Amino acid sequence: MALRNIIGKRIGNGIGLVGRRSLSTATCDVENRNSKSMNLYSAINQALHLALETDPRAFVFGEDVSFGGVFRCTTGLADRFGKARVFNTPLCEQGIVGFGIGLAAMGNRAIAEIQFADYIYPAFDQIVNEAAKFRYRSGNQFNCGGLTIRAPYGAVGHGGHYHSQSPEAFFCHVPGIKVVIPRSPRQAKGLLLSCIRDPNPVVFFEPKWLYRLAVEEVPEHDYMLPLSEAEVIRQGSDITLVGWGAQLTIMEQACIEAEKDGISCELIDLKTLMPWDKETVEASVRKTGRVLISHEAPVTGGFGAEISASIVERCFLRLEAPVARVCGLDTPFPLVFEPFYMPSKNKVLDAIKATVDY
Amino acid sequence: MASAFSAAKFSAQPFPLNHTSTTSHDSSIVFAKPTSLFLGSTRKLRLTSSSKFNLSRRSGTVDAVSDVVKQKKSKSSPSLLITKEEGLELYEDLVLGRAFEDMCAQMYYRGKMFGFVHLYNGQEAVSTGFIKLLKQQDSVVSTYRDHVHALSKGVPARAVMSELFGKTTGCCRGQGGSMHMFSREHNVLGGFAFIGEGIPIATGAAFTSKYKREVLKEADCDHVTLAFFGDGTCNNGQFFECLNMAALWKLPIVFVVENNLWAIGMSHLRATSDPQIYKKGPAFGMPGIHVDGMDVLKVREVAKEAIGRARRGEGPTLVECETYRFRGHSLADPDELRDPAEKAHYAARDPITALKKYLIENSLASEAELKTIEKKIDEVVEDAVEFADESPVPARSQLLENVFADPKGFGIGPDGRYRCEDPKFTEGTAHV
C-alpha cells in the first residue's frame, strides 16, 4: 500500500472503450510495446498462457475449462499445456477450491475457475475457513499463496438471480485473502498475472459484462500491475467517485454528463478491494471534499460501507457532504427488473448533483 | 471417446452404454424386489445381466450393486403395459413437452424471452413416465431444465409461458423466469439454477410427508417427493448428503437421475470415477435402478415400483434414467462438442416416435387420434404464447415485494407508500 506519488496518476481515458491512447506518466505503467486490440476474455486468456508458460507447476482447473470455458477464457490452454495441467473438474465447487488449497499448500500455483461467482458459495467455507487462515494457523509452515480463484461476476443484462451476483463484499470481510477486480482488458491481464504470482490467496472477479464488450490495446508481453494500488482514471476537483469493475463504465458516463453541468468529477478505480488503497482515496477526498461510491451489489453491507466508514474516520472534518452510495437495491438480483435494480447512470448523476449541492 | 462399458454385445453401436433395444414393450428391465434384504447388507450381489443388458466393464467383482430381478414378460398379467386412455395421456404429455420447448426456442430467438433457457427436448420420457403417476399433493423438485416437469405436473402451459416472458400472470409472477418454476397448487417446489440445490429441499419435503403420517397421524398422507437432477450433480456433495439422510430416515422420496451424459461440455464418463450412477444407491442402503430413459413405458414401470415403495413407507430409491438432450445445454450453447453420431443414435430413439409406434402396433390408437392430439397441443401452445404476449409486465413495486414476509419490512416506506414511488428512489440514495 505505498503512497501514490503524483507522477503515478494517470490522465485520460482508462477504460478503453473509446480506444484512445492515453497520455501517461506513470512510473509503474505498462509500456506500450507491441500491443494488440483485444477484449477482456482474450486478455485473460493471454495472462493464463503466460502464467502457465513461466511456471511449470501452474495448473488451471474448473468446470468446462478444457474446451475453453463458457466464456472462452481458457481457450487453447489444454491443447498447449496438456491435460495434466489444464483439466476439467466435476461439478463440485467446494471440492474445486479445497483441492486448489491443497495444491497450493504443496507449492504449486493453482488457478481455480468458478464458473459464475454465484456458484462460489459452496466453496465459501473452504475459502474463509481454510484458504484465509492457512498461513496463520500453521505458523507460516504452510501457505496457500499459490491459489488464485477466478470467477465471472456481475450483471450481464439477462442473468437473473444466479448469473449476476456480486459477492465481493463477503470476501472482503475475511482477513487473509485478497480480492481484485479489473476494469478493462489491459488491467485484467496485468492484475491477473500479479494475482497469480502474489504469495497470498486471491479471489479475482472478472466483470462478465465486459468479456466481449470491452476492447482495448493490450501489450503482448508479460507485465504485472501492482496490487493494492488504486488508480485515478479521471481528474477532477468537485467530487470523488470510487468504483471498480464494470460499474466504472457507468460512472464515467455519469461524470461526462456532470461535466456539462460544470461539476468536475474525479474517478478512482480501486482495482484491489482487499487490502484497498486508502491513501489514494483519502488524498482525493482531501482535494474534493465529497465522495460517492457505486457498486452493483446491494447497498446494505456492500463494500461501499467499508469505504464510507474509513473515509469518514480519516477525513471527517474535510467532508462537505455525507458519503453517498449508489448501489444495487436490497433485494435478490432480479430477472425482469434488472434495469430498475441496477445503479444506473441517472442514479449516479442524481447522487452527484445532490452531493455537490448539499 | 473413452468407453467405460464393454462394447462386446453392441459392436455395431458406437456408444455401448447400458441400453436396451428400442422396442418399448420389452419389459426386460431390472429393479429391486421390495422384499429384498440388500439394505445395508454387505453381501456381494452380482447384477444378473439380461441378454440385452451388458454391464461388464472391468475385471473384478462389483460390490455395491442392487439386487435385481429380471421381470419375465409373462409375469405381467395383460400383455400390454398400458391401457388406451393411459397411452393417449402419455402421448399427449410427451407431445406437449416437445411442442412447448420448440416454441420456447422460437420465442427466444424472436426476443420474447431472454435470460438463460434450458430445453428438455429428448428427455420427455422421464418427466412423463414419472410425473404422470403422481397425485396433485405429491411434490416435484427440479433443476433449471424444469419447464416440462412443471407442465407434466399440471401447471398450465399459459402460466409457464407467461413466466418465461416475465409477465405477472406467470406462475411466479414473472420473478423467477425459466429456471425457477414454482407452483403451490401443483406442488412444484422449483426449478433451481444451481445444480444439486434442490435435492436437500426435496429431502425436507419428503420428511414433512413422513412426519405428517407418523407423528401427526394423518394416516392417509402418503405424499411422495420426486427429485430430478442430472449426471453432473451426482458428483456434488449435496447429492451424497441427501442420499444418506433419506436412507437413514427412510423418507418417501425418489431420486431421479436424468443422465444425459453431458454437463454443458463435460462428458459424464470423463468426470466420474464410476459412471454407473445407480450403484451409488446401495452404497447408502437404498435400491439403485438403471432404466432406459428414452422409453416412456419402461420408465413408467420403474417409476411405479419406486413411487409405490415410497408410498408404502419403505424408503427412498435412486433411479438412473439413461437419456439424452437433443439440443444444446441452453439456447446459448452452440452444441459443437458432441459427436453427431451420438446425437443421431439417440435421435433414433426419440421417445415420442417410440410411443407412437407402440400405440399403433398394438392397436391402442390410430394415426388419426394421435394427429388430433398433436393438433390440440399445437393450439394449446399457441394459446399460451398469445396469453403470455397479452399479459401485463409486472409493476415496478413488485421488485420490492417478497424480500421478507412483511412487505413493510422493505417495500413500503414509513409514509405508507411503496418506496419505489419515492422520488429519491432513482438516486439510489433513498433509505431502504
Interface residues (C-beta under 8 A of the other chain):
Chain A: E63 D64 F67 V70 N88 T89 P90 L91 C92 Q94 G95 D118 Y119 P122 H158 G159 G160 H161 Y162 H163 V299 A324 R325 V326 C327 L329 D330 T331 P332 P334 L335 V336 F337 F340 Y341 P343 N346 K347 V348 D350 A351 A354
Chain B: F114 G115 F116 G166 G174 Q175 G176 G177 M179 H180 A193 F194 I195 G196 G232 T233 N235 N236 G237 A263 I264 G265 M266 R270 A271 T272 L337 V393 P394 R396 Q398 L399 L400 V403 F410 C420 T426 E427 G428 T429 V432
